[in-house]
């Protein structure tokens, strides 16, 4: 029963994760494009990516408190994607 609740919670959070990671990806892409246009070094938009990572982390903490440990662990995937976008190239 608990495994099914974790699975349903992870599936229900997929649209939110796609939106948040997509927003971060868009912010990083637009910043990179602008840096390339001005021929300046790329600096990731840490404010936007930090807010997106905070939303994902808050959802993960809420899942952990709700004892949906499997779904909370799944939240590390979008969090890692956002952390990778924060790293300068």
N, C-alpha and C positions, 0 to 999 in steps of 0.2 A: 504494500500500500504506500509506504513512504517513497519507494523508488518511483512509483507512478506520479506522485505529487511533485517530486523533483523534476521528472521529465516534462510534466505539464507546465511547471513554472519556467523551466528553461525555454520551452517552445513559446510560451506567452511573452517572454522577454526578448525574443529575437527581433521584433519590429523596433523596440526601443533601442536595442544594441545597434541595429543597422542605422538608425537615425543619428545616434550619438557619434558613432565611429565615422559615419558619412560626413557629419558636420566637421569633425576634426580633420578628416582627410581633405575636405574642401578648403578649410582654413589654411592648412599646410600647403596645399597645391596652389592656392591663390597667392600666398606669400612667396612661395618659390618662383612662381611665374613673374611676380612683380620684381623680385630680386634679380631675376635673369634679365628682365627688360631694362632695368637701371644699371646692370652689370655690377651689382653689389653682392657681397657674400650673403648666403642664405642664413637667416636666423629664424628658427621656428617660432610660431605664434604661441608662446607659452601660456598666455592668459586664456585663450580659447581652448587650447588643448588641456590645460589644467582644470578648467570648468567641466569639460566633457569627461575627463578622468574622474573628477569628483562625483559626478552624477553616477557613473558606473560603479565607483567604489561604494557610494551610499546605498545603491540598490543591493550590492553584494553584502553589505553589513546588515541591511534589513532582512535579506534572505537568511543570513546566518542566525540572526535573532529569532526568526520564525522557524528555525530548525530545519530549514531546507538546505542542508549542507552541500548536496550534490549540485544544486542550482547555483549556490554561492561560489563554489569552486569553478563552475562554468563561466562566471563573470570575470574570471582572471583573463580569459582570452581577449575580450575587447579592451580590457585594461592594458594588457601587454601591447596590443596594436597601437593604442594611444601613446604609450611610453616610447615605443619605437619611433613614432612620428615626432616626438619631442627632441630626439637626438639630432644635433646638427650633422650634416654630411661633410 
